[in-house]
Amino acid sequence: MSKEDKYTAETITEITTWAPNLFSFKLTRYSGYRFVPGQFSRLGIKKEDGSIVWRAYSIVSASYDEFLEYFSIVVPDGEFTSRLAQLEVGDKVLVEKMNYGLLTTARFEEGKDLWMLSTGTGLAPFMSILYELETWENYENIILVYSVREAQELAYMEAIQGFKDHEYFGAFAHKFKFLPVVTREKFDGALDKRIPVLLENGELEKNLGINLDPNRSRIMICGNPQMVDDTRAWFTDHDYTVSRRSKPGHLALENLW
């Protein structure tokens, strides 16, 4: 198999700027590309010398969408994102044909409450999971916690708040609880401490009105490395186990940094 057989060249069809350092983009989707909500793609951009820079990007779009959507931060002088941020509608991005990642609800057995804890662009896989009808059918409570530094970084708010009136998901809206967290400024309706702190002091459970319980709770974590490590440590210290291929547990996590 040649290198070219391993990926397709897809076209940027739409770009959304959320904040100076945050944007989303949609690509055309190769008809043979398959993924499970929560997984990530490997995206490539050709450099001036013809070589390709590859990075992992969680998929925002639904498994049934005819496009692929991704959520990106701009890393100053970053080899990949500095190039990506300069691309425009009509430009090409390479997409590996393989799908990757284990941050999927298939990692769990049983469970009544699905907790999705994210920082920044770590929201991406949870949007894809929320676009799946099976997610809403399988859990009694679905909790999304989304932590950013500044309120302007709260992306996808219209989509998140739109679940309650959605033509398919609206019937399950009573199950959904959304909690924004803004750590560096006051924002109405948001908590202001890091997720691990909110777990330790009990504010997270108190604010949501749902208790964490290993018998009921299934936890998904995606975000910056420090949050992922600290949050995982809190849960493992409280009798939660990380899901493995051969042994389902309470936790599934992804760190793409």
DOZASE-80649 format. One record per residue: residue in three letters; x negated, y negated, z of N, C-alpha, C, O in turn. Coordinates in steps of 0.2 Angstrom, whole numbers, padded with zeros to 4 digits, always signed. Layout:
BEGIN
ALAXYZXYZXYZXYZ ...
This chain:
BEGIN
MET-0004+0006+0000+0000+0000+0000-0004-0006+0000-0009-0007+0004 SER-0003-0011-0005-0007-0017-0005-0005-0022+0000+0001-0021+0003 LYS-0009-0027+0002-0007-0032+0007-0001-0035+0005+0004-0037+0009 GLU+0000-0036-0002+0006-0040-0004+0013-0036-0003+0018-0038-0002 ASP+0012-0029-0002+0018-0025-0001+0020-0025+0006+0026-0023+0008 LYS+0016-0028+0010+0017-0028+0018+0021-0034+0020+0024-0034+0025 TYR+0022-0039+0015+0026-0045+0017+0029-0048+0011+0028-0046+0005 THR+0034-0052+0012+0037-0056+0007+0036-0063+0008+0035-0066+0013 ALA+0037-0067+0002+0036-0074+0002+0043-0077+0003+0047-0077-0002 GLU+0045-0080+0008+0052-0083+0009+0052-0091+0009+0046-0094+0010 THR+0057-0094+0007+0058-0101+0006+0061-0104+0011+0066-0102+0014 ILE+0058-0110+0014+0061-0114+0019+0068-0117+0016+0067-0121+0011 THR+0073-0116+0019+0080-0119+0017+0082-0125+0021+0086-0129+0019 GLU+0080-0125+0027+0082-0130+0032+0077-0131+0037+0074-0126+0040 ILE+0077-0137+0040+0072-0139+0045+0076-0143+0050+0079-0148+0048 THR+0076-0142+0057+0079-0146+0062+0074-0148+0067+0071-0144+0070 THR+0074-0155+0068+0069-0157+0073+0073-0159+0079+0078-0163+0079 TRP+0071-0156+0085+0074-0156+0091+0071-0162+0095+0074-0166+0099 ALA+0064-0162+0095+0060-0167+0099+0054-0168+0095+0052-0164+0090 PRO+0050-0173+0097+0043-0174+0093+0039-0167+0092+0035-0167+0088 ASN+0040-0163+0097+0035-0157+0097+0039-0151+0096+0036-0145+0097 LEU+0046-0151+0094+0050-0145+0094+0054-0145+0087+0057-0150+0086 PHE+0054-0140+0084+0058-0140+0078+0060-0132+0076+0057-0128+0078 SER+0066-0132+0072+0068-0125+0070+0068-0125+0062+0068-0130+0059 PHE+0067-0119+0060+0067-0119+0052+0071-0112+0050+0070-0107+0053 LYS+0074-0113+0044+0077-0107+0042+0074-0105+0035+0071-0109+0031 LEU+0073-0098+0034+0070-0095+0028+0075-0091+0025+0080-0088+0028 THR+0074-0090+0018+0078-0085+0015+0076-0078+0018+0071-0078+0021 ARG+0080-0073+0017+0079-0067+0020+0079-0061+0015+0084-0060+0011 TYR+0073-0058+0014+0072-0052+0010+0078-0047+0012+0079-0045+0018 SER+0081-0044+0007+0087-0040+0008+0085-0034+0012+0090-0031+0015 GLY+0079-0032+0012+0077-0026+0015+0074-0027+0022+0072-0022+0026 TYR+0074-0033+0025+0072-0035+0031+0077-0033+0037+0082-0035+0036 ARG+0075-0029+0042+0079-0027+0047+0076-0029+0054+0070-0028+0054 PHE+0080-0030+0059+0077-0032+0065+0083-0030+0070+0089-0031+0069 VAL+0081-0029+0077+0086-0029+0082+0086-0036+0086+0080-0038+0087 PRO+0091-0038+0088+0091-0045+0091+0087-0044+0097+0087-0040+0101 GLY+0082-0050+0098+0077-0050+0103+0070-0048+0100+0065-0050+0104 GLN+0070-0046+0094+0063-0044+0091+0060-0050+0088+0063-0056+0088 PHE+0054-0050+0086+0050-0055+0083+0048-0053+0076+0047-0047+0075 SER+0046-0058+0072+0043-0057+0065+0036-0060+0066+0034-0063+0070 ARG+0032-0057+0061+0025-0060+0060+0025-0064+0054+0027-0062+0049 LEU+0024-0071+0055+0024-0076+0050+0017-0078+0048+0013-0078+0052 GLY+0017-0079+0041+0010-0081+0039+0010-0087+0034+0015-0088+0031 ILE+0005-0091+0035+0004-0097+0030-0003-0097+0027-0008-0095+0031 LYS-0003-0098+0021-0009-0097+0017-0013-0104+0018-0011-0109+0018 LYS-0020-0103+0020-0024-0108+0021-0027-0111+0014-0026-0108+0009 GLU-0031-0116+0014-0034-0119+0008-0038-0114+0005-0039-0115-0001 ASP-0042-0110+0009-0046-0105+0006-0043-0099+0003-0047-0094+0001 GLY-0036-0098+0004-0033-0092+0002-0032-0087+0007-0028-0082+0006 SER-0035-0088+0013-0034-0083+0018-0027-0085+0022-0024-0090+0020 ILE-0025-0080+0026-0018-0081+0029-0019-0081+0036-0022-0077+0039 VAL-0015-0086+0039-0015-0086+0047-0008-0083+0049-0003-0085+0046 TRP-0008-0079+0053-0002-0075+0055-0001-0077+0063-0005-0077+0067 ARG+0006-0078+0064+0008-0079+0071+0015-0075+0072+0019-0074+0067 ALA+0016-0073+0078+0022-0070+0080+0028-0075+0082+0026-0080+0086 TYR+0034-0074+0079+0039-0079+0081+0046-0075+0082+0048-0071+0078 SER+0048-0076+0088+0055-0073+0089+0060-0075+0085+0060-0081+0082 ILE+0065-0071+0083+0070-0073+0078+0076-0076+0082+0078-0073+0087 VAL+0078-0081+0080+0084-0085+0082+0091-0082+0079+0096-0081+0083 SER+0091-0081+0073+0097-0079+0069+0099-0072+0071+0096-0068+0074 ALA+0106-0071+0069+0109-0065+0071+0107-0060+0066+0104-0061+0060 SER+0107-0053+0068+0105-0048+0064+0109-0048+0057+0106-0045+0052 TYR+0115-0050+0057+0119-0050+0051+0118-0056+0047+0122-0057+0041 ASP+0115-0061+0049+0114-0067+0045+0110-0066+0038+0106-0062+0038 GLU+0112-0070+0033+0108-0069+0027+0102-0073+0027+0098-0073+0022 PHE+0100-0077+0032+0094-0081+0033+0090-0078+0039+0093-0075+0043 LEU+0084-0081+0040+0080-0080+0046+0079-0086+0049+0077-0091+0045 GLU+0080-0087+0055+0079-0094+0059+0074-0093+0064+0074-0088+0068 TYR+0069-0098+0065+0064-0098+0070+0064-0104+0074+0066-0110+0071 PHE+0061-0104+0080+0061-0110+0084+0053-0111+0086+0050-0106+0089 SER+0050-0117+0084+0043-0118+0085+0041-0124+0089+0045-0129+0089 ILE+0036-0124+0093+0033-0129+0096+0027-0131+0091+0024-0127+0088 VAL+0025-0138+0092+0019-0140+0088+0013-0140+0093+0014-0144+0097 VAL+0009-0136+0091+0003-0136+0096-0002-0141+0092-0004-0140+0087 PRO-0005-0146+0096-0009-0151+0093-0016-0147+0090-0019-0143+0094 ASP-0017-0148+0084-0023-0145+0081-0023-0138+0081-0028-0134+0079 GLY-0017-0135+0082-0016-0128+0081-0017-0125+0074-0014-0129+0069 GLU-0020-0120+0073-0022-0117+0066-0015-0116+0062-0015-0117+0056 PHE-0010-0113+0066-0004-0111+0063+0001-0117+0063+0004-0119+0058 THR+0003-0119+0069+0009-0124+0069+0007-0131+0066+0012-0134+0064 SER+0001-0133+0066-0001-0139+0063+0001-0139+0055+0003-0144+0052 ARG+0000-0133+0052+0001-0132+0045+0009-0131+0044+0012-0134+0040 LEU+0012-0127+0049+0019-0126+0048+0023-0132+0049+0028-0133+0045 ALA+0021-0137+0053+0025-0143+0054+0024-0148+0048+0029-0152+0048 GLN+0020-0147+0044+0019-0151+0038+0023-0148+0032+0024-0152+0027 LEU+0026-0142+0032+0029-0139+0027+0036-0142+0026+0039-0145+0031 GLU+0039-0142+0020+0046-0145+0019+0050-0140+0016+0048-0134+0014 VAL+0057-0142+0016+0061-0137+0012+0059-0136+0005+0057-0140+0002 GLY+0059-0130+0003+0057-0127-0003+0050-0124-0003+0048-0121-0007 ASP+0046-0125+0003+0040-0122+0003+0040-0115+0006+0046-0113+0008 LYS+0035-0111+0005+0035-0104+0006+0032-0102+0013+0027-0106+0015 VAL+0034-0097+0016+0032-0094+0022+0032-0087+0021+0037-0084+0019 LEU+0026-0084+0023+0026-0076+0022+0029-0073+0028+0028-0075+0034 VAL+0033-0067+0027+0036-0064+0032+0034-0056+0032+0036-0053+0026 GLU+0031-0053+0037+0029-0046+0036+0036-0042+0036+0041-0044+0039 LYS+0036-0037+0033+0042-0033+0032+0044-0029+0038+0049-0027+0039 MET+0039-0028+0042+0040-0024+0049+0043-0029+0054+0042-0035+0054 ASN+0047-0026+0058+0050-0030+0064+0046-0027+0070+0043-0022+0070 TYR+0046-0032+0075+0042-0030+0081+0045-0032+0088+0050-0036+0087 GLY+0043-0029+0093+0045-0031+0100+0050-0027+0103+0054-0023+0100 LEU+0050-0027+0110+0054-0023+0114+0059-0027+0119+0061-0024+0123 LEU+0059-0033+0117+0064-0038+0121+0071-0037+0119+0074-0041+0116 THR+0074-0031+0120+0080-0029+0117+0085-0026+0123+0082-0023+0127 THR+0091-0027+0122+0096-0024+0127+0095-0016+0127+0097-0013+0132 ALA+0092-0013+0122+0092-0006+0122+0087-0004+0127+0086+0002+0128 ARG+0083-0008+0130+0078-0006+0135+0081-0004+0142+0078-0002+0146 PHE+0088-0006+0142+0091-0005+0148+0096+0001+0148+0099+0003+0143 GLU+0098+0004+0154+0103+0009+0155+0108+0006+0160+0106+0003+0165 GLU+0114+0007+0158+0120+0004+0163+0119-0003+0164+0117-0007+0160 GLY+0120-0006+0170+0119-0013+0171+0126-0017+0170+0129-0015+0165 LYS+0127-0021+0174+0134-0025+0173+0132-0033+0172+0136-0036+0168 ASP+0127-0035+0174+0125-0042+0173+0119-0043+0169+0114-0040+0171 LEU+0119-0047+0164+0113-0048+0159+0110-0055+0161+0114-0060+0159 TRP+0104-0055+0163+0101-0062+0165+0096-0063+0160+0091-0059+0159 MET+0096-0069+0156+0091-0071+0151+0088-0077+0154+0091-0082+0154 LEU+0081-0076+0156+0078-0082+0159+0072-0084+0154+0068-0080+0152 SER+0073-0091+0152+0068-0093+0147+0065-0100+0148+0068-0104+0152 THR+0059-0101+0145+0057-0108+0145+0055-0110+0138+0053-0105+0134 GLY+0056-0116+0136+0054-0118+0129+0057-0114+0124+0063-0112+0123 THR+0053-0113+0119+0055-0109+0113+0056-0101+0115+0058-0098+0111 GLY+0055-0099+0121+0057-0093+0123+0064-0092+0123+0067-0086+0124 LEU+0068-0097+0122+0075-0097+0121+0077-0093+0115+0082-0089+0114 ALA+0073-0093+0110+0074-0090+0103+0077-0083+0103+0083-0082+0100 PRO+0074-0078+0106+0077-0071+0106+0084-0071+0109+0088-0066+0107 PHE+0085-0075+0114+0091-0074+0118+0097-0077+0114+0103-0075+0114 MET+0096-0082+0109+0101-0084+0105+0103-0078+0100+0109-0077+0099 SER+0098-0075+0098+0099-0069+0093+0103-0064+0097+0108-0061+0094 ILE+0102-0063+0103+0105-0058+0107+0113-0060+0108+0117-0056+0108 LEU+0113-0066+0109+0120-0069+0111+0124-0069+0105+0131-0069+0105 TYR+0121-0069+0099+0125-0069+0092+0128-0062+0091+0131-0060+0086 GLU+0126-0057+0095+0128-0050+0094+0134-0048+0098+0134-0049+0104 LEU+0140-0046+0095+0146-0045+0099+0145-0039+0104+0148-0040+0109 GLU+0141-0034+0103+0139-0029+0107+0137-0032+0114+0139-0029+0119 THR+0133-0037+0114+0131-0040+0120+0137-0042+0125+0137-0041+0131 TRP+0141-0045+0122+0147-0048+0125+0152-0042+0128+0155-0043+0133 GLU+0152-0037+0124+0156-0031+0126+0153-0027+0131+0157-0024+0135 ASN+0147-0027+0132+0143-0022+0136+0142-0024+0143+0141-0021+0148 TYR+0143-0031+0144+0141-0034+0151+0147-0038+0154+0151-0041+0150 GLU+0148-0037+0161+0153-0041+0164+0151-0048+0165+0156-0053+0165 ASN+0145-0050+0166+0142-0057+0166+0136-0057+0162+0132-0053+0162 ILE+0136-0063+0158+0130-0065+0154+0127-0071+0156+0131-0076+0156 ILE+0121-0072+0159+0118-0078+0162+0112-0080+0158+0108-0076+0157 LEU+0113-0086+0155+0107-0089+0152+0104-0095+0156+0108-0100+0157 VAL+0098-0094+0157+0094-0100+0161+0089-0102+0156+0085-0098+0154 TYR+0089-0109+0155+0085-0112+0150+0081-0118+0153+0084-0123+0154 SER+0074-0117+0154+0070-0122+0157+0066-0125+0152+0062-0122+0148 VAL+0066-0132+0153+0061-0136+0149+0059-0142+0154+0061-0143+0159 ARG+0054-0146+0151+0051-0151+0155+0055-0157+0155+0057-0160+0160 GLU+0057-0159+0149+0061-0165+0148+0068-0163+0144+0068-0159+0140 ALA+0073-0167+0146+0080-0166+0143+0080-0166+0136+0084-0162+0133 GLN+0076-0170+0132+0076-0170+0125+0074-0163+0122+0075-0162+0116 GLU+0071-0159+0126+0068-0152+0124+0074-0147+0124+0072-0141+0122 LEU+0080-0149+0126+0085-0144+0127+0088-0143+0120+0093-0147+0118 ALA+0085-0138+0116+0088-0137+0109+0094-0132+0109+0095-0129+0114 TYR+0097-0132+0104+0103-0127+0103+0109-0128+0108+0112-0124+0109 MET+0109-0134+0111+0114-0135+0116+0121-0135+0113+0126-0132+0116 GLU+0122-0137+0106+0129-0137+0103+0131-0129+0102+0137-0128+0103 ALA+0126-0125+0100+0128-0118+0099+0129-0115+0106+0134-0111+0106 ILE+0125-0116+0111+0126-0113+0117+0133-0115+0120+0137-0111+0122 GLN+0135-0121+0120+0141-0124+0123+0147-0121+0118+0153-0121+0120 GLY+0145-0120+0112+0150-0118+0107+0153-0111+0108+0158-0109+0105 PHE+0149-0107+0112+0152-0100+0113+0159-0099+0116+0162-0095+0114 LYS+0160-0104+0120+0167-0104+0123+0173-0105+0118+0178-0102+0120 ASP+0171-0108+0113+0177-0109+0108+0175-0105+0101+0179-0106+0096 HIS+0170-0101+0101+0169-0097+0095+0174-0092+0093+0177-0089+0098 GLU+0175-0091+0087+0181-0087+0085+0180-0080+0087+0185-0076+0087 TYR+0174-0077+0088+0173-0071+0090+0171-0070+0097+0174-0066+0101 PHE+0167-0074+0099+0164-0074+0106+0169-0077+0111+0168-0076+0117 GLY+0173-0082+0109+0177-0086+0113+0181-0081+0118+0183-0083+0124 ALA+0183-0075+0116+0187-0071+0120+0184-0068+0126+0186-0066+0131 PHE+0177-0069+0125+0173-0066+0131+0170-0072+0135+0165-0071+0139 ALA+0172-0078+0133+0168-0084+0136+0168-0084+0144+0164-0087+0147 HIS+0173-0081+0147+0174-0081+0154+0168-0077+0157+0166-0078+0163 LYS+0164-0073+0153+0158-0069+0156+0152-0073+0156+0147-0072+0159 PHE+0152-0079+0152+0146-0083+0151+0144-0088+0155+0149-0092+0157 LYS+0138-0088+0158+0136-0094+0163+0130-0097+0160+0125-0093+0159 PHE+0129-0103+0159+0123-0106+0156+0121-0111+0162+0124-0115+0164 LEU+0114-0111+0163+0111-0116+0168+0105-0119+0165+0100-0115+0164 PRO+0105-0125+0163+0099-0129+0161+0095-0130+0167+0097-0132+0172 VAL+0088-0130+0166+0083-0133+0171+0079-0138+0167+0076-0136+0162 VAL+0078-0144+0170+0074-0149+0168+0069-0151+0173+0071-0154+0178 THR+0063-0149+0172+0058-0150+0178+0055-0156+0179+0052-0158+0185 ARG+0055-0161+0174+0051-0167+0175+0055-0173+0175+0052-0179+0175 GLU+0062-0172+0175+0066-0178+0175+0073-0176+0177+0075-0170+0177 LYS+0077-0181+0180+0084-0179+0182+0088-0179+0176+0088-0183+0171 PHE+0092-0173+0176+0097-0172+0170+0103-0170+0173+0103-0165+0177 ASP+0109-0173+0172+0115-0171+0174+0117-0164+0173+0117-0161+0167 GLY+0118-0160+0178+0120-0153+0178+0115-0148+0178+0116-0142+0177 ALA+0108-0151+0178+0103-0146+0178+0099-0146+0184+0099-0151+0188 LEU+0096-0140+0186+0092-0140+0192+0085-0142+0189+0083-0143+0184 ASP+0080-0143+0194+0074-0147+0193+0068-0143+0195+0063-0147+0196 LYS+0068-0137+0197+0063-0133+0199+0061-0128+0194+0066-0125+0191 ARG+0055-0125+0194+0053-0119+0190+0057-0113+0192+0059-0112+0198 ILE+0058-0109+0187+0063-0103+0188+0060-0099+0194+0064-0097+0198 PRO+0054-0097+0194+0051-0093+0200+0053-0096+0207+0055-0093+0212 VAL+0053-0103+0207+0055-0107+0213+0062-0106+0215+0064-0105+0221 LEU+0066-0107+0210+0073-0106+0210+0075-0099+0213+0080-0098+0216 LEU+0071-0094+0210+0073-0087+0213+0071-0086+0220+0074-0083+0224 GLU+0065-0089+0222+0062-0088+0229+0067-0092+0234+0068-0089+0239 ASN+0069-0098+0232+0073-0102+0237+0081-0100+0237+0085-0103+0241 GLY+0083-0096+0232+0090-0094+0232+0094-0099+0228+0100-0097+0227 GLU+0091-0104+0225+0096-0109+0222+0099-0106+0215+0104-0108+0214 LEU+0095-0102+0212+0098-0099+0206+0104-0095+0207+0109-0097+0203 GLU+0104-0091+0211+0110-0087+0213+0116-0091+0216+0121-0091+0214 LYS+0114-0096+0220+0119-0100+0223+0122-0105+0218+0128-0105+0218 ASN+0118-0107+0213+0121-0112+0208+0126-0108+0203+0131-0111+0201 LEU+0124-0102+0202+0128-0098+0197+0133-0094+0200+0138-0092+0197 GLY+0133-0093+0206+0138-0090+0210+0138-0082+0208+0143-0079+0209 ILE+0132-0080+0207+0131-0073+0205+0125-0070+0209+0120-0073+0208 ASN+0126-0065+0212+0120-0062+0216+0116-0057+0212+0119-0053+0208 LEU+0109-0058+0212+0105-0053+0209+0105-0047+0213+0105-0047+0219 ASP+0106-0041+0210+0106-0034+0213+0103-0029+0208+0106-0028+0202 PRO+0098-0026+0210+0095-0021+0206+0100-0016+0203+0099-0013+0197 ASN+0106-0014+0206+0111-0009+0204+0115-0012+0198+0117-0009+0194 ARG+0115-0019+0198+0119-0022+0193+0115-0026+0188+0117-0026+0182 SER+0110-0029+0190+0106-0034+0186+0101-0032+0181+0097-0027+0183 ARG+0102-0034+0175+0096-0032+0170+0093-0039+0168+0097-0043+0166 ILE+0087-0039+0168+0084-0046+0168+0079-0046+0161+0075-0041+0160 MET+0080-0051+0157+0076-0052+0151+0072-0059+0153+0075-0064+0154 ILE+0066-0059+0151+0061-0065+0153+0057-0066+0146+0054-0062+0144 CYS+0058-0073+0144+0054-0075+0138+0052-0082+0139+0056-0086+0140 GLY+0045-0083+0138+0043-0090+0139+0035-0091+0140+0032-0086+0138 ASN+0033-0096+0143+0026-0097+0144+0023-0092+0148+0027-0089+0153 PRO+0017-0090+0148+0014-0085+0151+0014-0086+0159+0015-0081+0162 GLN+0014-0092+0162+0014-0093+0169+0021-0091+0171+0021-0088+0177 MET+0026-0093+0168+0033-0092+0170+0034-0084+0170+0037-0082+0174 VAL+0032-0081+0164+0033-0074+0163+0030-0070+0169+0033-0066+0172 ASP+0024-0072+0170+0020-0068+0176+0023-0069+0183+0024-0065+0186 ASP+0024-0076+0184+0027-0077+0191+0034-0074+0192+0036-0072+0197 THR+0038-0075+0187+0045-0072+0187+0045-0064+0188+0049-0062+0192 ARG+0041-0061+0184+0040-0054+0184+0038-0052+0191+0040-0047+0194 ALA+0033-0056+0194+0030-0054+0200+0036-0054+0206+0036-0050+0210 TRP+0040-0060+0205+0045-0060+0210+0050-0054+0210+0052-0052+0215 PHE+0052-0052+0204+0057-0047+0203+0053-0040+0205+0057-0036+0209 THR+0047-0039+0204+0044-0033+0206+0043-0032+0213+0043-0027+0216 ASP+0042-0038+0216+0042-0038+0224+0049-0037+0227+0049-0036+0233 HIS+0054-0037+0223+0061-0036+0226+0064-0030+0223+0070-0030+0222 ASP+0060-0025+0222+0062-0018+0220+0065-0018+0213+0069-0013+0211 TYR+0063-0022+0208+0065-0022+0201+0059-0018+0197+0053-0020+0199 THR+0060-0014+0192+0055-0011+0189+0055-0013+0181+0061-0015+0179 VAL+0049-0014+0178+0049-0015+0171+0051-0009+0167+0049-0004+0168 SER+0055-0010+0162+0057-0005+0157+0051-0002+0153+0047-0006+0150 ARG+0051+0004+0153+0046+0007+0148+0049+0011+0143+0055+0013+0144 ARG+0046+0013+0138+0049+0017+0133+0052+0024+0136+0057+0026+0133 SER+0048+0027+0140+0051+0033+0143+0055+0033+0149+0058+0037+0151 LYS+0055+0027+0152+0059+0026+0158+0062+0019+0159+0059+0014+0160 PRO+0068+0018+0157+0072+0012+0157+0072+0009+0164+0072+0013+0169 GLY+0071+0002+0165+0071-0001+0171+0075-0007+0172+0081-0007+0168 HIS+0074-0012+0176+0078-0018+0176+0075-0024+0172+0079-0028+0171 LEU+0069-0024+0170+0066-0030+0167+0063-0028+0160+0061-0023+0159 ALA+0065-0033+0156+0061-0033+0149+0059-0040+0148+0062-0045+0150 LEU+0052-0040+0145+0049-0047+0145+0045-0047+0139+0043-0042+0136 GLU+0044-0054+0136+0040-0055+0130+0036-0061+0132+0039-0066+0134 ASN+0030-0061+0130+0025-0067+0130+0022-0067+0123+0017-0063+0122 LEU+0024-0072+0119+0021-0073+0113+0015-0077+0112+0013-0079+0107 TRP+0013-0080+0118+0008-0085+0118+0001-0082+0117-0004-0085+0117 
